[in-house]
Amino acid sequence: MKRFLLPLMLLCAFAVIGSPVSAKKPESTSLLPEDVQETLQFMREEEKLAHDVYAYFNTLYPEANTFANIMESEQRHTDAVAGLLAKYAVRDLALPDPGKFTNPDLQALYDELVKIGAVSLEDALNVGVAIEEKDITDINAAIVEAVGYTDIVQVYTNLVAGSARHLDGFLRALDALDK
């Protein structure tokens, strides 16, 4: 029963986040349309959220190698988006401190997700599933928005593929708990 209640609770937590739009307007001289800039900024923080949540869970559940492996991949994801921000002269809103976010919705989400995942390893793995499912949805929407910017679409496509692998890894870890 718990296996089905937690995803429902996570969906409620994610309901706070509407579209990938940052809390602050970009202050840049970028030639990108404002909506593409805002989505890049959001994606940077959303990838940082995944990294920071997994880093926190890795300290709680070091025996679960899943968090350590995926955390490293999430760092590469956030770095890839940071590279696009730099290339297009879009202000990077990501804060350097772990667990700290400019976007207040992402801050609230981070706080809620680490609280949920701190209950048990199973809960933490379910949080990972929810994060990756949300990432895939958001990135697919961002791809549609960025059509015409092949480098951005390529990075987003790579992020979707990575998130699909991460999702599979969390699902395998959950299945292993049941055995």
Residue frames as qw, qx, qy, qz and C-alpha x, y, z in Angstrom:
[[0.000, 0.885, 0.466, 0.000, 0.00, 0.00, 0.00],
 [0.330, -0.768, 0.089, 0.541, 2.80, 2.40, 0.92],
 [0.462, -0.046, 0.575, 0.674, 4.31, 1.89, -2.55],
 [0.160, 0.608, 0.608, 0.486, 1.23, 3.50, -4.09],
 [0.238, -0.901, -0.323, 0.166, 0.68, 6.26, -1.52],
 [0.464, -0.533, 0.178, 0.684, 4.16, 7.74, -1.82],
 [0.309, 0.191, 0.532, 0.765, 3.94, 8.39, -5.59],
 [0.082, -0.795, -0.539, -0.267, 0.61, 10.11, -4.96],
 [0.412, -0.814, -0.129, 0.389, 2.20, 12.28, -2.27],
 [0.468, -0.258, 0.362, 0.764, 5.06, 13.08, -4.63],
 [0.197, 0.524, 0.587, 0.584, 2.65, 14.10, -7.37],
 [0.228, -0.904, -0.361, 0.010, 1.07, 16.52, -4.92],
 [0.489, -0.628, 0.120, 0.594, 4.50, 17.94, -4.10],
 [0.386, 0.020, 0.525, 0.758, 5.27, 18.37, -7.81],
 [0.129, 0.764, 0.600, 0.199, 1.91, 20.07, -8.41],
 [0.252, -0.816, -0.092, 0.512, 3.46, 23.22, -6.94],
 [0.251, -0.389, 0.508, 0.726, 5.66, 23.49, -10.01],
 [0.622, 0.638, 0.265, -0.369, 3.74, 24.64, -13.04],
 [0.755, 0.629, -0.013, 0.184, 5.76, 25.45, -16.11],
 [0.761, -0.184, -0.034, 0.622, 9.53, 25.75, -16.19],
 [0.171, 0.825, 0.062, 0.535, 9.72, 29.50, -15.68],
 [0.509, -0.011, -0.484, 0.711, 12.18, 31.01, -13.27],
 [0.252, -0.764, -0.494, 0.331, 11.14, 33.30, -10.45],
 [0.153, -0.715, 0.108, 0.674, 13.34, 36.13, -11.74],
 [0.648, 0.754, 0.085, -0.069, 13.40, 37.59, -15.21],
 [0.808, 0.040, 0.114, 0.577, 16.69, 37.17, -17.03],
 [0.031, -0.949, 0.106, 0.297, 18.99, 40.15, -17.03],
 [0.651, -0.161, 0.536, 0.512, 21.07, 39.43, -20.08],
 [0.264, 0.617, -0.303, -0.676, 21.94, 40.64, -23.50],
 [0.435, 0.013, 0.880, 0.190, 21.17, 37.24, -24.97],
 [0.331, 0.188, -0.458, -0.803, 19.66, 36.98, -28.40],
 [0.127, -0.225, -0.965, -0.035, 17.55, 34.03, -27.28],
 [0.407, -0.549, -0.365, -0.632, 13.83, 34.63, -26.87],
 [0.314, -0.492, 0.472, -0.660, 12.87, 35.32, -23.28],
 [0.905, -0.175, 0.086, -0.377, 10.91, 32.07, -22.91],
 [0.878, 0.262, -0.344, 0.206, 13.90, 30.00, -24.05],
 [0.191, 0.539, -0.521, 0.634, 16.16, 31.92, -21.63],
 [0.575, -0.408, 0.340, -0.622, 13.77, 31.33, -18.73],
 [0.980, -0.017, -0.079, -0.183, 13.49, 27.66, -19.54],
 [0.671, 0.407, -0.476, 0.398, 17.28, 27.28, -19.66],
 [0.103, -0.507, 0.509, -0.688, 17.50, 28.95, -16.26],
 [0.805, -0.254, 0.190, -0.501, 14.80, 26.66, -14.89],
 [0.945, 0.177, -0.274, 0.012, 16.44, 23.56, -16.36],
 [0.376, 0.507, -0.573, 0.523, 19.73, 24.50, -14.73],
 [0.354, -0.385, 0.525, -0.671, 18.07, 24.70, -11.33],
 [0.911, -0.054, 0.022, -0.408, 15.92, 21.61, -11.92],
 [0.824, 0.292, -0.446, 0.192, 19.01, 19.55, -12.76],
 [0.116, 0.463, -0.591, 0.650, 20.74, 21.03, -9.69],
 [0.686, -0.307, 0.254, -0.610, 17.72, 19.99, -7.60],
 [0.969, 0.066, -0.215, -0.106, 18.10, 16.39, -8.77],
 [0.577, 0.411, -0.532, 0.465, 21.82, 16.47, -8.01],
 [0.127, -0.458, 0.496, -0.727, 21.35, 18.02, -4.57],
 [0.834, -0.230, 0.105, -0.490, 18.53, 15.65, -3.57],
 [0.945, 0.142, -0.289, 0.062, 20.59, 12.62, -4.61],
 [0.369, 0.480, -0.543, 0.582, 23.68, 13.96, -2.85],
 [0.453, -0.424, 0.397, -0.676, 21.65, 14.32, 0.34],
 [0.947, -0.083, 0.012, -0.310, 20.22, 10.82, 0.00],
 [0.756, 0.376, -0.474, 0.251, 23.70, 9.47, -0.69],
 [0.028, 0.469, -0.612, 0.636, 24.75, 10.69, 2.77],
 [0.686, -0.231, 0.332, -0.604, 21.70, 9.02, 4.33],
 [0.944, 0.095, 0.281, -0.143, 21.90, 5.76, 2.37],
 [0.042, 0.721, -0.624, -0.299, 25.53, 5.26, 1.31],
 [0.511, -0.074, 0.855, 0.056, 24.87, 1.54, 0.83],
 [0.603, 0.642, 0.466, -0.086, 22.62, 2.43, -2.13],
 [0.453, -0.209, 0.414, 0.761, 25.15, 3.09, -4.89],
 [0.286, 0.677, 0.601, 0.315, 22.29, 4.30, -7.07],
 [0.097, -0.967, -0.182, 0.152, 22.40, 7.77, -5.53],
 [0.434, -0.615, 0.365, 0.548, 26.17, 8.20, -5.89],
 [0.460, 0.125, 0.672, 0.567, 26.16, 7.11, -9.53],
 [0.183, 0.758, 0.553, 0.293, 23.18, 9.20, -10.58],
 [0.262, -0.892, -0.093, 0.355, 24.36, 12.21, -8.56],
 [0.428, -0.382, 0.455, 0.681, 27.54, 12.34, -10.65],
 [0.294, 0.393, 0.691, 0.531, 25.51, 12.18, -13.85],
 [0.038, -0.895, -0.445, 0.015, 23.22, 14.99, -12.63],
 [0.337, -0.719, 0.138, 0.591, 26.29, 17.16, -12.10],
 [0.339, -0.030, 0.624, 0.704, 27.19, 16.63, -15.76],
 [0.120, 0.686, 0.667, 0.265, 23.61, 17.55, -16.69],
 [0.168, -0.920, -0.231, 0.267, 23.66, 20.80, -14.74],
 [0.387, -0.503, 0.370, 0.678, 27.10, 21.62, -16.17],
 [0.333, 0.284, 0.692, 0.574, 25.80, 21.06, -19.72],
 [0.015, 0.859, 0.493, 0.136, 22.96, 23.51, -19.15],
 [0.346, -0.806, 0.028, 0.479, 25.37, 25.97, -17.52],
 [0.449, -0.142, 0.525, 0.709, 27.45, 25.79, -20.68],
 [0.181, 0.609, 0.622, 0.458, 24.42, 26.82, -22.75],
 [0.211, -0.916, -0.288, 0.183, 23.71, 29.70, -20.37],
 [0.419, -0.596, 0.265, 0.631, 27.28, 30.92, -20.80],
 [0.405, 0.156, 0.634, 0.640, 27.24, 30.47, -24.58],
 [0.045, 0.681, 0.564, 0.464, 24.06, 32.51, -24.96],
 [0.133, 0.241, -0.272, 0.922, 24.95, 35.10, -22.29],
 [0.579, -0.569, -0.384, -0.442, 21.98, 34.17, -20.11],
 [0.225, -0.588, 0.533, -0.565, 22.36, 34.91, -16.41],
 [0.566, -0.060, -0.817, 0.090, 22.86, 31.74, -14.38],
 [0.497, -0.592, 0.057, -0.632, 20.48, 31.83, -11.42],
 [0.876, -0.201, -0.431, 0.081, 21.74, 28.62, -9.82],
 [0.375, -0.834, 0.319, -0.248, 23.10, 29.15, -6.34],
 [0.428, 0.488, -0.747, 0.143, 26.36, 27.39, -5.39],
 [0.322, -0.294, 0.735, -0.519, 25.16, 26.10, -2.02],
 [0.210, -0.124, -0.953, -0.176, 23.70, 22.58, -1.96],
 [0.127, -0.547, -0.808, 0.180, 19.95, 22.58, -1.39],
 [0.007, 0.630, 0.197, -0.752, 19.57, 26.30, -2.13],
 [0.357, 0.432, 0.667, 0.491, 17.58, 27.59, -5.10],
 [0.028, 0.065, -0.066, -0.995, 16.66, 30.96, -6.55],
 [0.464, -0.253, -0.552, -0.645, 13.30, 29.65, -7.75],
 [0.400, -0.281, 0.549, -0.678, 11.07, 29.54, -4.64],
 [0.901, 0.049, -0.047, -0.428, 8.97, 26.69, -6.04],
 [0.771, 0.310, -0.533, 0.160, 12.08, 24.56, -6.55],
 [0.032, 0.418, -0.654, 0.630, 13.26, 25.49, -3.06],
 [0.678, -0.167, 0.335, -0.632, 9.96, 24.32, -1.57],
 [0.923, 0.198, -0.249, -0.216, 10.08, 21.17, -3.68],
 [0.493, 0.422, -0.671, 0.358, 13.62, 20.37, -2.59],
 [0.250, -0.346, 0.599, -0.677, 12.67, 20.84, 1.06],
 [0.827, -0.022, 0.171, -0.535, 9.65, 18.55, 0.68],
 [0.860, 0.316, -0.392, -0.085, 11.45, 15.84, -1.29],
 [0.337, 0.406, -0.732, 0.432, 14.36, 15.49, 1.14],
 [0.477, -0.243, 0.514, -0.671, 11.87, 15.29, 3.99],
 [0.908, 0.119, -0.019, -0.402, 9.95, 12.49, 2.22],
 [0.780, 0.394, -0.477, 0.091, 13.09, 10.59, 1.25],
 [0.010, 0.529, -0.677, 0.511, 14.61, 10.83, 4.71],
 [0.796, -0.243, 0.231, -0.505, 11.97, 8.41, 6.02],
 [0.842, -0.116, 0.522, 0.065, 13.39, 5.30, 4.34],
 [0.257, -0.299, 0.692, 0.604, 15.51, 4.08, 1.45],
 [0.282, 0.466, 0.806, 0.232, 12.34, 2.99, -0.36],
 [0.095, 0.899, 0.336, -0.266, 10.90, 6.49, -0.01],
 [0.178, -0.700, 0.363, 0.589, 14.15, 8.03, -1.26],
 [0.299, -0.009, 0.808, 0.507, 14.16, 5.76, -4.31],
 [0.216, 0.696, 0.682, 0.055, 10.54, 6.70, -5.01],
 [0.024, -0.878, -0.020, 0.478, 11.55, 10.36, -4.82],
 [0.257, -0.396, 0.636, 0.610, 14.19, 9.58, -7.43],
 [0.290, 0.387, 0.822, 0.302, 11.54, 8.02, -9.68],
 [0.109, 0.866, 0.452, -0.181, 9.31, 11.08, -9.31],
 [0.150, -0.756, 0.240, 0.590, 12.17, 13.51, -10.02],
 [0.263, -0.178, 0.747, 0.583, 13.20, 11.68, -13.18],
 [0.240, 0.575, 0.764, 0.166, 9.61, 11.42, -14.45],
 [0.022, 0.913, 0.236, -0.333, 9.15, 15.15, -13.86],
 [0.244, -0.582, 0.455, 0.628, 12.47, 15.93, -15.55],
 [0.322, 0.148, 0.808, 0.471, 11.50, 13.93, -18.64],
 [0.164, 0.782, 0.602, 0.003, 8.19, 15.77, -18.90],
 [0.097, -0.899, -0.016, 0.427, 9.75, 19.20, -18.43],
 [0.305, -0.441, 0.577, 0.616, 12.65, 18.58, -20.79],
 [0.343, 0.368, 0.781, 0.371, 10.38, 17.26, -23.53],
 [0.107, 0.906, 0.396, -0.102, 8.34, 20.46, -23.28],
 [0.233, -0.791, 0.244, 0.510, 11.55, 22.50, -23.38],
 [0.452, -0.047, 0.697, 0.554, 12.66, 20.71, -26.56],
 [0.281, 0.702, 0.616, 0.221, 9.51, 21.88, -28.34],
 [0.094, -0.957, -0.130, 0.242, 10.16, 25.44, -27.17],
 [0.344, -0.682, 0.428, 0.483, 13.80, 25.41, -28.29],
 [0.730, 0.408, 0.478, 0.268, 13.22, 24.19, -31.85],
 [0.374, 0.899, 0.003, 0.230, 15.53, 26.18, -34.08],
 [0.162, -0.807, 0.540, -0.178, 18.41, 26.07, -31.58],
 [0.873, 0.169, -0.453, -0.068, 20.01, 22.76, -32.48],
 [0.350, 0.336, -0.700, 0.525, 22.62, 22.87, -29.72],
 [0.420, -0.224, 0.463, -0.748, 19.97, 23.45, -27.05],
 [0.884, 0.051, -0.113, -0.451, 17.77, 20.71, -28.49],
 [0.710, 0.298, -0.621, 0.150, 20.77, 18.35, -28.52],
 [0.049, 0.291, -0.701, 0.649, 21.59, 19.03, -24.87],
 [0.633, -0.098, 0.288, -0.711, 17.94, 18.60, -23.90],
 [0.875, 0.169, -0.357, -0.279, 17.73, 15.36, -25.89],
 [0.501, 0.293, -0.724, 0.372, 20.78, 14.06, -24.04],
 [0.244, -0.242, 0.564, -0.751, 19.18, 15.08, -20.72],
 [0.818, -0.012, -0.003, -0.575, 16.01, 13.12, -21.55],
 [0.808, 0.225, -0.545, 0.008, 18.07, 10.04, -22.39],
 [0.242, 0.303, -0.706, 0.593, 20.00, 10.40, -19.15],
 [0.487, -0.176, 0.382, -0.765, 16.82, 10.85, -17.13],
 [0.883, 0.062, -0.253, -0.389, 15.36, 7.72, -18.74],
 [0.648, 0.233, -0.668, 0.283, 18.45, 5.76, -17.64],
 [0.052, -0.268, 0.602, -0.751, 18.20, 7.23, -14.15],
 [0.721, -0.109, 0.078, -0.680, 14.51, 6.32, -13.95],
 [0.870, 0.124, -0.463, -0.114, 15.38, 2.76, -14.95],
 [0.406, 0.291, -0.690, 0.524, 18.09, 2.66, -12.29],
 [0.336, -0.222, 0.468, -0.787, 15.71, 3.79, -9.55],
 [0.844, -0.010, -0.110, -0.524, 13.06, 1.29, -10.66],
 [0.755, 0.202, -0.610, 0.130, 15.64, -1.54, -10.62],
 [0.133, 0.282, -0.665, 0.678, 16.75, -0.50, -7.12],
 [0.594, -0.148, 0.253, -0.749, 13.12, -0.52, -5.95],
 [0.890, 0.087, -0.345, -0.284, 12.59, -3.97, -7.44],
 [0.543, 0.276, -0.700, 0.373, 15.70, -5.21, -5.66],
 [0.239, -0.285, 0.535, -0.759, 14.22, -4.03, -2.33],
 [0.798, -0.050, 0.017, -0.600, 11.20, -6.25, -2.93],
 [0.813, 0.219, -0.539, -0.040, 13.34, -9.38, -3.32]]
